[in-house]
Amino acid sequence: MAAHGDPASSRAFLYGGLSTLIPVDEESRRIVLAYQAHYLLTLTRPEPAPEGLTYADALRDFVAEQIRQAREEGGATVEDPRTAAAILLAVITGLQMSVLAGQYDGETAVGLLTAHLDSLFALAGPHASRPSRRGSRARQGRPRAR
């Protein structure tokens, strides 16, 4: 993500991590299906599973910290990093399910993630590190044909 030893921007760091949560091939599809199945199983227990939320809360707090750092550096355009992080992770969950259901293909979903990150982060300066979407159907916002 970072060239010549420069640190990656918060946006590039989040893109790199969060885009890997979107199924783009058979292996990642199987991983996301297994994760979703495990998560749904924990929801069927009669007792709440607060330990399952520990990881989700930690991820939300980590993402919020990246957004907060970017805001301090003038690279994020949000008022509340914690709320923005929660929304961003909800977007990821929705994109995962949309790919699994066949509404979008992985490339389109990653393009939608990119568009959402664009709305959160100002793309100015040397560390913007915007990924290329050249030739992507996501660029045009078209869902996958069935």
Number of C-alpha atoms within 10 A of each C-alpha: 16 12 9 6 7 10 12 16 22 24 25 19 16 17 19 14 12 16 18 12 17 27 25 19 11 9 10 15 18 13 14 19 16 12 12 15 12 11 12 11 10 14 13 10 9 7 8 11 12 8 8 12 11 11 11 13 12 11 15 21 17 15 24 20 16 20 26 23 16 21 20 10 11 14 22 23 17 17 10 12 23 19 14 18 22 18 14 20 17 12 16 20 15 14 24 24 18 18 21 19 10 13 16 23 25 24 22 24 28 27 21 19 21 21 14 14 19 15 13 21 19 17 17 11 10 8 18 16 19 16 12 10 14 8 8 14 16 23 17 10 14 12 17 16 8 7
